[in-house]
Amino acid sequence: MKECNTVVKVERLPACNFCGRVAIYDGRTKEGPWAYMCERCFPVHGKGLGLGKGQKLEITKDEQR
């Protein structure tokens, strides 16, 4: 069964709250609060993907730009 609520579309990617790289995840951390995380920091600090855990961030494809 496919997990729902694991991807969210954004206009631009934010900076990782831990290291400053480009974040591709927004999620709950093992430390408690939610944060933006890059590919390297997510496995270390993230709790996973799904409802109440986190989402992967993807750039919105706007064909009018």
DAJO-V732847 format. One record per helix or strand of 3 or more residues. SS is the DSSP state (h for helix, s for strand). FROM is the first residue (numbers start at 1). TO is the last residue. If there is no record, write none. Layout:
# DAJO-V732847
SS	FROM	TO
SS	FROM	TO
This chain:
# DAJO-V732847
s	7	10
s	25	29
s	34	37
h	39	45
s	54	59
